[in-house]
Amino acid sequence: MTKTDLTRLALELPIDERLDLAQTLWDSASPPADFEVTPELRELLDSRLREAEANPEAGITWEEMKARLLKRG
């Protein structure tokens, strides 16, 4: 079964079952309990946060990004 098949079947479910499925998938994608952020990754994340806070106009909304991605597809 392909991802397309699974998506089609999932979209046929009632909304409450789709939400439950989405939550189950989200929970399964969580990092392992022993996951640790390395000092290098922490610095990268902090740097990106500082940049975003200093230049909030530089970002785009999710809707804008989604539109860009859909144009590529």
C-alpha positions in Angstrom: 0.0 0.0 0.0 1.4 3.4 -0.9 1.3 6.7 0.9 -1.3 7.9 -1.6 -3.5 4.9 -0.8 -3.2 5.5 2.9 -4.0 9.2 2.5 -7.1 8.4 0.4 -8.3 5.9 3.1 -7.5 8.2 5.9 -9.5 11.0 4.3 -12.5 8.7 4.1 -12.6 8.4 7.9 -15.0 10.5 10.0 -13.4 13.6 11.3 -13.0 12.3 14.9 -11.2 9.3 13.6 -8.9 11.4 11.4 -8.1 13.6 14.4 -7.3 10.5 16.4 -5.1 9.2 13.6 -3.3 12.5 13.3 -2.6 12.5 17.0 -1.3 9.0 16.9 1.0 9.8 14.0 2.2 13.0 15.7 2.9 11.2 18.9 4.9 8.5 17.0 7.1 11.2 15.5 8.2 12.5 18.9 11.9 12.3 19.6 13.0 9.5 21.8 13.0 10.1 25.6 16.9 10.2 25.7 17.1 12.8 22.9 19.5 15.6 23.8 20.2 18.9 22.0 23.9 19.2 21.4 25.6 22.5 22.2 26.1 23.1 18.5 22.4 22.6 17.7 21.4 24.7 20.7 23.6 27.6 19.3 22.2 27.2 15.8 18.6 27.3 17.2 19.4 30.3 19.4 21.0 32.1 16.5 18.0 31.5 14.3 15.6 32.7 17.0 17.6 35.9 17.5 17.6 36.5 13.8 13.8 35.9 13.6 13.2 38.2 16.5 15.4 40.9 15.1 13.8 40.7 11.6 10.2 39.6 12.0 9.3 41.1 8.6 11.8 38.7 6.9 9.6 35.7 7.5 6.6 34.5 5.7 3.3 32.9 6.8 2.6 29.2 6.6 0.0 30.0 3.9 2.6 31.8 1.8 5.1 28.9 2.2 2.4 26.3 1.4 1.4 28.2 -1.8 5.1 28.3 -2.8 5.4 24.5 -2.2 2.2 23.7 -4.1 3.5 25.7 -7.1 6.5 23.4 -7.3 4.5 20.2 -7.1 
